[in-house]
Every structure is written in C-alpha cells, then in structure tokens.
Amino acid sequence: MKPMKQIKIGIVGTGPSGVYCALQLIEEFSKIAFKTYSITLFDPLPTLSTILPTGNGRCNLTFDESDFKKFAENYPRGEKFLYSIFSRYLTNETLEYFEKIGIKTYKQPDNRIFPISNSAKTVRTQMISALKSGISVKICQKMIKIIEEVDEFNIIVLATGSKDRHSLATQYGHKIIPFKPALCGLKVKDKEADFPTGVSIHTKNGGLIFTHQGVSGPEIFRISSINANKPYPYEIKIPILNQDKVFEAINKNPKKSFGNTISDFLPKSLVRYLFKKYNIDFEKQAAHAKKSEVETLLNLTFTVTEPDGKGEIVHAGGVSLKEIDKNCHSKINPKLWIIGEALDIDGFCGGFNLQNCWSTAAIAAMDIVKRTAENN
C-alpha cells in the first residue's frame, strides 16, 4: 500500500468562513480516516473577532427555511449561484454541526436562529475550542500578501471577508467586483430642523429609525442592500400607513383632529414633522382631510444622498462568481478555493450572511477532501 501524501492547506482569513472551513475539513477528513494533512490559518486579526458584533452581539447564526430557493431569495447578489450550494448544505446541516460542538440554539418567532446563550462570545469560544481539538491545526497571526508566501501549500482557501485583503485573488488572476456599502444606514436630503431624530417605527421589513444622518434600521438595511450598486442620489418610498385603516379611523371619529387621528398609528413627533413637510393642517377635523392628503401620508419618501458609512455591516462586491465553480473552486487556479464574503455575495439581515459563510465553507471543504481522496 503506497503511503498517503502529506497535504498542506492554507486558509487566509480567520473569520466565520475561514474557521468553519477548517472545522469542516477536520470533520470530512475524519470520515475517510485521512490524517496526513495540516491546516494553517492566516489573519492579523484575532480569530473570529468579526463574529462578535453580529446580531448585535447575540450572533444570528442562520434562518429557519428549508427550501433552498426561498432561502436564496434573501441575497441581492449571489441568489442563483447559491442554489447549488444551499441544496447541499443549509440550516439543518449547520445546526447539526453546531449542536455537535456544544452550541445549542433556539428559533425566534421571526424564524431567526440564535445560540441559547444569546452571546457571540460563546459561539466564538466553542468554535475555537473545536478548532484546537483538530490535528495539525495552526493559527498564524499575520496576513499573506503575495503568492510566493503560499507556494508551500497544496491547497489555498481564501476566506478574507469583504472590503479589502483581496490581493491574493487578484494575483491569481481573479476579477474583483468593486465594493459598495450594503446593509447600512442612509443619509437623506433636505433634513429639516424638526427631523424626528431618535424616533423609530415598525415597517413591513422590520422597522426604521430616524438618525442624525438620515434613516437606519432593518428596513433601510434592506433597501441599501438592494440598491448597493445604484448611483446616488436616488429616491426611496416606504409604506408606513394602511389607507383602509386610516379612513376607518376618520369615519369612526370624524370630529377628532386629523393630526391626532394619524398619531394613533405613528409617533406624534413624526406626524407633526410630516404634516409640516407636506403643509397639512394638524388641527383640522379628520372629516375635512382630503383623500390626496391621506395618500401623501401613506409612504415615507426621501432622496438618498449617500450611505452612512458608520453603520456598514457588510459590503456588496468581491470575487466574481463567474470565476469559481459550484464547489467554490477557482476556475483560474487549481489549488485555490474562495468562500464566504470574499465572494460577490451578500444577503439581508437575519442570519443570511453567516449562512453564506457556513455553507460555502462546508461545500469547499467537502470538495477539497473528495479531491484529496481521489488523488491518494
């Protein structure tokens, strides 16, 4: 029997996708009893430090949806590519692995899934603990910058996240789709002195808050994500009132002031701001409200001037999906795999960006181990 080759794997990036890929490599290699491999992870940042702010520190691990096509609908960029990825590895497989390494979870009524601890710190601790239990795993706290530094490895996995650190991908000949802020607050034009800063309201897609810069919150994150590549300025329109309910309230109490009638549905400071903005008399009786005035109030309308950079969560952009196959394997260099947010994939809030990390990492790991087994 010929001896097995020593396989040296380098993973660039110790964020969610990089660490999860290492964990899945350990898992998959153990299934075929392959032990002659080593994994070295490179990153100047502390391991899994980027997972700490996710889910406002609670770590929204994923979302409960078993239909891979419906799940993929939550990605403005990457939806079709993710069909193949998610059809093989999605929520159930992810939660099964987390359970195995001691991370128990629960589902909220909105189907978002969190660790029972409600702490990203415990997720980080458990993942690092599982990583350290693997054979021949080393973490090097530096960033590889040139191809020559990784020549000693048989396999390279780029898990560098978004925004920057893609020099290796470009050195290998890959195209980087320009990065644009996504899932961020938005600055708006013509903010009057009485702009209702600090006021928050419920909307169809999770809520909105008025800030010193403009608007933020889940509804705005979604809009900013969809429009990440849209040139500024552009107009947004957000439904905030139900027309039938407004007219029902007017008919029920026609002598009540129009402003107070609308204040039954929205914060009064916001209502006063809107009435002033659209030159509507707050004190007149609701019965005297014009249909056109009601229709004007049904939506918030703003002209967006630029993203509020302070609120960026992820970025649109990354390595072009045309240059990798369905297993995240580079079509340009046979020793290279690219995963997670290093790819031109980004999702809405709700655990979707982390699930992209878990799934692409797992699929890449399976492919690497399969190819290793076939060549030994």
Secondary structure per residue as TSV (DSSP state, phi and psi in degrees):
chain	resnum	aa	ss	phi	psi
A	1	M	-	360.0	126.6
A	2	K	-	-73.9	146.1
A	3	P	-	-68.2	146.4
A	4	M	-	-72.7	143.4
A	5	K	-	-69.2	147.0
A	6	Q	-	-81.5	119.4
A	7	I	E	-103.4	122.6
A	8	K	E	-108.7	121.0
A	9	I	E	-114.0	128.4
A	10	G	E	-111.3	126.0
A	11	I	E	-112.7	119.9
A	12	V	E	-96.2	107.0
A	13	G	-	118.1	127.1
A	14	T	-	-116.0	34.4
A	15	G	S	-82.8	-165.8
A	16	P	H	-54.4	-46.4
A	17	S	H	-69.7	-40.9
A	18	G	H	-64.6	-47.0
A	19	V	H	-68.0	-41.1
A	20	Y	H	-65.4	-35.8
A	21	C	H	-63.1	-43.4
A	22	A	H	-61.1	-43.0
A	23	L	H	-63.7	-39.8
A	24	Q	H	-73.2	-30.5
A	25	L	H	-63.9	-43.6
A	26	I	H	-59.5	-44.6
A	27	E	H	-63.3	-47.1
A	28	E	H	-71.7	-38.7
A	29	F	H	-64.1	-35.0
A	30	S	H	-65.9	-29.1
A	31	K	H	-67.1	-27.8
A	32	I	T	-109.1	11.8
A	33	A	T	55.0	38.4
A	34	F	-	-96.2	121.2
A	35	K	-	-119.9	-8.9
A	36	T	-	-90.6	64.8
A	37	Y	E	-143.2	159.9
A	38	S	E	-137.1	149.0
A	39	I	E	-124.8	127.0
A	40	T	E	-120.8	125.5
A	41	L	E	-104.7	135.5
A	42	F	E	-117.6	130.4
A	43	D	-	-174.1	129.6
A	44	P	S	-72.6	-19.4
A	45	L	S	-85.3	153.6
A	46	P	-	-56.8	144.2
A	47	T	T	-57.3	129.0
A	48	L	T	59.2	22.9
A	49	S	G	-65.4	-28.2
A	50	T	G	-74.8	-10.9
A	51	I	G	-84.2	-17.6
A	52	L	T	-61.9	-40.5
A	53	P	T	-82.9	-4.3
A	54	T	G	-65.5	143.4
A	55	G	G	59.8	34.7
A	56	N	G	54.4	38.5
A	57	G	G	89.1	-6.9
A	58	R	T	-93.9	-16.5
A	59	C	-	67.7	83.4
A	60	N	-	-74.6	91.9
A	61	L	-	-63.4	-40.5
A	62	T	E	-169.3	-166.8
A	63	F	E	-134.2	140.7
A	64	D	-	-83.4	94.1
A	65	E	-	-153.3	116.3
A	66	S	-	-87.4	-18.2
A	67	D	-	-80.1	111.2
A	68	F	H	-63.6	-30.9
A	69	K	H	-71.1	-40.8
A	70	K	H	-66.1	-38.6
A	71	F	H	-60.8	-45.1
A	72	A	H	-68.0	-16.5
A	73	E	T	-63.6	-15.3
A	74	N	T	-89.5	17.1
A	75	Y	-	-123.3	105.0
A	76	P	T	-58.7	-30.7
A	77	R	B	-126.7	123.9
A	78	G	T	109.1	0.0
A	79	E	H	-53.8	-56.2
A	80	K	H	-65.7	-40.1
A	81	F	H	-59.0	-38.1
A	82	L	H	-74.3	-12.5
A	83	Y	H	-53.4	-51.7
A	84	S	H	-65.1	-42.3
A	85	I	H	-62.0	-52.5
A	86	F	H	-71.7	-25.5
A	87	S	H	-68.1	-17.6
A	88	R	H	-107.8	-24.4
A	89	Y	S	-153.3	112.1
A	90	L	-	-140.6	-148.2
A	91	T	H	-56.9	-49.1
A	92	N	H	-59.5	-45.5
A	93	E	H	-65.3	-38.7
A	94	T	H	-63.7	-49.9
A	95	L	H	-66.4	-33.3
A	96	E	H	-62.3	-41.3
A	97	Y	H	-70.3	-44.0
A	98	F	H	-60.6	-38.6
A	99	E	H	-59.9	-39.5
A	100	K	H	-62.7	-35.6
A	101	I	T	-97.4	14.4
A	102	G	T	92.4	15.4
A	103	I	-	-103.6	99.1
A	104	K	-	-84.7	148.2
A	105	T	E	-130.0	168.2
A	106	Y	E	-143.1	158.9
A	107	K	E	-109.2	132.3
A	108	Q	-	-80.9	164.8
A	109	P	T	-57.2	-26.6
A	110	D	T	-86.9	10.3
A	111	N	S	76.0	3.3
A	112	R	E	-75.7	143.7
A	113	I	E	-114.5	130.4
A	114	F	E	-127.7	159.8
A	115	P	E	-69.5	147.4
A	116	I	T	-57.2	-30.3
A	117	S	T	-68.5	-17.5
A	118	N	-	53.6	36.8
A	119	S	-	-141.8	123.0
A	120	A	H	-66.7	-26.1
A	121	K	H	-63.0	-40.4
A	122	T	H	-70.6	-34.4
A	123	V	H	-62.6	-46.2
A	124	R	H	-59.3	-46.5
A	125	T	H	-60.8	-45.7
A	126	Q	H	-66.6	-39.6
A	127	M	H	-67.6	-41.2
A	128	I	H	-66.4	-38.4
A	129	S	H	-61.4	-43.7
A	130	A	H	-65.6	-35.5
A	131	L	H	-65.2	-43.1
A	132	K	H	-69.6	-19.2
A	133	S	T	-78.6	-13.7
A	134	G	S	-74.4	154.1
A	135	I	T	-80.0	143.1
A	136	S	T	51.6	48.1
A	137	V	E	-112.3	127.2
A	138	K	E	-128.7	139.4
A	139	I	E	-112.1	123.3
A	140	C	E	-112.4	115.2
A	141	Q	-	-83.9	67.1
A	142	K	S	-153.6	167.8
A	143	M	-	-111.9	127.9
A	144	I	-	-69.8	133.2
A	145	K	-	-114.6	-24.9
A	146	I	S	-130.8	152.8
A	147	I	G	-56.7	-37.1
A	148	E	G	-57.2	-27.4
A	149	E	G	-72.1	-17.2
A	150	V	G	-113.0	8.6
A	151	D	T	-61.7	-26.0
A	152	E	T	-72.5	-13.5
A	153	F	-	-93.7	142.7
A	154	N	S	-74.1	-32.0
A	155	I	E	-136.4	136.2
A	156	I	E	-122.8	133.3
A	157	V	E	-117.3	120.7
A	158	L	E	-92.8	115.4
A	159	A	-	-132.0	51.2
A	160	T	-	-85.0	1.6
A	161	G	-	74.6	-164.2
A	162	S	S	-102.0	176.2
A	163	K	S	83.0	-54.1
A	164	D	S	-153.1	-165.0
A	165	R	-	61.6	38.2
A	166	H	-	-107.6	20.4
A	167	S	H	-60.2	-35.5
A	168	L	H	-65.7	-41.0
A	169	A	H	-60.6	-43.6
A	170	T	H	-70.8	-33.2
A	171	Q	H	-65.9	-30.6
A	172	Y	T	-80.6	-1.7
A	173	G	T	97.9	7.0
A	174	H	-	-80.1	148.7
A	175	K	-	-91.6	134.9
A	176	I	E	-104.0	119.3
A	177	I	E	-68.9	127.1
A	178	P	E	-52.2	141.6
A	179	F	E	-81.9	136.5
A	180	K	E	-133.6	142.6
A	181	P	E	-60.3	137.5
A	182	A	E	-137.9	162.3
A	183	L	S	50.4	55.6
A	184	C	-	-136.8	164.8
A	185	G	E	-70.2	165.0
A	186	L	E	-128.1	138.3
A	187	K	E	-85.3	142.7
A	188	V	E	-122.9	156.4
A	189	K	S	-81.3	152.5
A	190	D	-	55.4	54.4
A	191	K	-	-77.9	112.9
A	192	E	-	-74.5	166.3
A	193	A	T	-61.8	-30.2
A	194	D	T	-94.7	18.8
A	195	F	-	-53.5	128.1
A	196	P	-	-77.1	60.1
A	197	T	T	-54.9	132.7
A	198	G	T	93.4	-14.5
A	199	V	-	-76.9	137.8
A	200	S	E	-125.9	148.4
A	201	I	E	-137.5	157.1
A	202	H	-	-85.7	137.7
A	203	T	-	-133.4	175.1
A	204	K	T	-56.9	-37.5
A	205	N	T	-107.8	35.7
A	206	G	S	109.6	-10.7
A	207	G	-	118.7	162.3
A	208	L	E	-144.7	144.1
A	209	I	E	-130.8	138.9
A	210	F	E	-85.7	129.3
A	211	T	-	-117.9	175.4
A	212	H	S	-64.2	-27.9
A	213	Q	S	-89.1	-31.1
A	214	G	E	166.5	-105.6
A	215	V	E	-138.3	150.6
A	216	S	E	-149.4	-171.3
A	217	G	S	102.4	169.8
A	218	P	H	-52.3	-41.8
A	219	E	H	-60.2	-43.3
A	220	I	H	-72.6	-37.6
A	221	F	H	-57.4	-42.3
A	222	R	H	-63.4	-45.8
A	223	I	H	-63.3	-44.6
A	224	S	H	-63.5	-33.7
A	225	S	H	-68.7	-47.7
A	226	I	H	-60.2	-37.7
A	227	N	T	-100.0	19.8
A	228	A	T	-54.3	-36.0
A	229	N	T	-99.9	10.5
A	230	K	S	-85.0	135.2
A	231	P	-	-68.8	145.0
A	232	Y	S	-89.9	152.4
A	233	P	S	-80.9	158.9
A	234	Y	E	-144.7	160.2
A	235	E	E	-98.7	141.2
A	236	I	E	-121.3	148.9
A	237	K	E	-134.2	120.9
A	238	I	E	-121.3	117.1
A	239	P	E	-62.8	131.0
A	240	I	-	-129.6	-12.3
A	241	L	-	-134.3	150.3
A	242	N	-	-98.4	118.2
A	243	Q	H	-58.5	-44.3
A	244	D	H	-61.3	-40.6
A	245	K	H	-68.7	-35.4
A	246	V	H	-64.5	-47.6
A	247	F	H	-66.7	-32.5
A	248	E	H	-63.4	-41.2
A	249	A	H	-67.7	-38.2
A	250	I	H	-63.9	-45.0
A	251	N	H	-66.8	-31.4
A	252	K	H	-72.7	-36.3
A	253	N	S	-140.5	72.3
A	254	P	T	-65.4	-23.8
A	255	K	T	-85.2	-9.8
A	256	K	S	-68.3	148.3
A	257	S	B	-63.0	146.1
A	258	F	H	-61.2	-39.6
A	259	G	H	-63.7	-43.3
A	260	N	H	-70.7	-29.9
A	261	T	H	-62.8	-46.5
A	262	I	H	-68.8	-29.2
A	263	S	H	-69.0	-13.0
A	264	D	T	-70.6	-17.6
A	265	F	T	-109.7	-25.2
A	266	L	S	-135.1	156.7
A	267	P	-	-56.8	139.3
A	268	K	H	-62.1	-36.3
A	269	S	H	-63.9	-35.0
A	270	L	H	-69.9	-40.9
A	271	V	H	-62.4	-45.4
A	272	R	H	-61.1	-40.2
A	273	Y	H	-61.1	-45.3
A	274	L	H	-68.5	-40.4
A	275	F	H	-63.8	-38.9
A	276	K	H	-68.6	-42.1
A	277	K	H	-60.8	-39.0
A	278	Y	T	-103.0	10.4
A	279	N	T	56.1	50.8
A	280	I	-	-109.7	136.3
A	281	D	-	-72.9	115.7
A	282	F	S	-66.1	-37.0
A	283	E	S	-88.0	-13.6
A	284	K	S	-65.9	155.1
A	285	Q	B	-64.0	144.2
A	286	A	G	-58.3	-33.4
A	287	A	G	-61.5	-22.7
A	288	H	G	-93.2	2.6
A	289	A	-	-69.8	135.8
A	290	K	-	-81.3	149.4
A	291	K	H	-59.0	-37.5
A	292	S	H	-65.3	-33.1
A	293	E	H	-68.9	-42.0
A	294	V	H	-61.5	-45.5
A	295	E	H	-62.5	-34.6
A	296	T	H	-64.3	-34.0
A	297	L	H	-84.0	-8.4
A	298	L	T	-66.2	-26.1
A	299	N	E	-129.9	146.5
A	300	L	E	-85.1	130.0
A	301	T	E	-124.4	126.1
A	302	F	E	-135.2	154.1
A	303	T	E	-100.5	116.2
A	304	V	E	-83.7	129.1
A	305	T	E	-100.0	-32.1
A	306	E	E	-173.4	164.5
A	307	P	E	-74.2	150.7
A	308	D	E	-87.7	97.2
A	309	G	G	-57.2	-23.4
A	310	K	G	-66.6	-23.2
A	311	G	G	-100.8	9.4
A	312	E	-	-61.5	132.6
A	313	I	-	-107.6	-48.7
A	314	V	E	-137.4	173.9
A	315	H	E	-123.8	146.9
A	316	A	E	-79.3	150.4
A	317	G	E	113.1	172.2
A	318	G	E	134.9	-166.3
A	319	V	E	-63.9	132.2
A	320	S	-	-59.6	131.9
A	321	L	G	-69.5	-15.6
A	322	K	G	-70.4	-15.3
A	323	E	G	-103.1	7.1
A	324	I	B	-130.0	157.7
A	325	D	-	-92.9	-172.8
A	326	K	T	-68.1	-9.5
A	327	N	T	-106.7	15.5
A	328	C	S	66.0	20.7
A	329	H	B	-89.1	132.3
A	330	S	B	-61.4	136.6
A	331	K	S	-86.0	-4.9
A	332	I	S	-102.4	-38.3
A	333	N	-	-132.1	123.6
A	334	P	T	-68.6	-14.6
A	335	K	T	-96.4	6.2
A	336	L	E	-116.8	134.5
A	337	W	E	-123.9	145.9
A	338	I	E	-130.7	129.8
A	339	I	-	-136.9	170.3
A	340	G	G	62.4	-143.0
A	341	E	G	-80.2	2.1
A	342	A	G	-69.1	-21.4
A	343	L	B	-86.7	161.8
A	344	D	S	-78.5	66.4
A	345	I	-	-136.5	132.0
A	346	D	B	-152.0	146.0
A	347	G	-	-121.8	175.7
A	348	F	-	-75.7	175.0
A	349	C	T	-67.5	150.0
A	350	G	T	129.7	11.9
A	351	G	T	98.6	2.2
A	352	F	H	-74.5	-36.6
A	353	N	H	-70.6	-36.2
A	354	L	H	-68.6	-37.8
A	355	Q	H	-65.0	-34.4
A	356	N	H	-57.7	-42.9
A	357	C	H	-62.8	-50.1
A	358	W	H	-61.4	-46.1
A	359	S	H	-71.5	-48.0
A	360	T	H	-65.1	-35.3
A	361	A	H	-63.9	-44.8
A	362	A	H	-66.1	-43.0
A	363	I	H	-64.7	-41.7
A	364	A	H	-62.5	-43.1
A	365	A	H	-61.7	-43.8
A	366	M	H	-60.7	-41.2
A	367	D	H	-67.7	-41.4
A	368	I	H	-61.5	-45.8
A	369	V	H	-68.1	-39.4
A	370	K	H	-60.7	-45.8
A	371	R	H	-66.3	-37.7
A	372	T	H	-62.6	-45.2
A	373	A	H	-62.9	-38.8
A	374	E	H	-68.6	-26.3
A	375	N	T	-97.5	8.1
A	376	N	-	-125.2	360.0
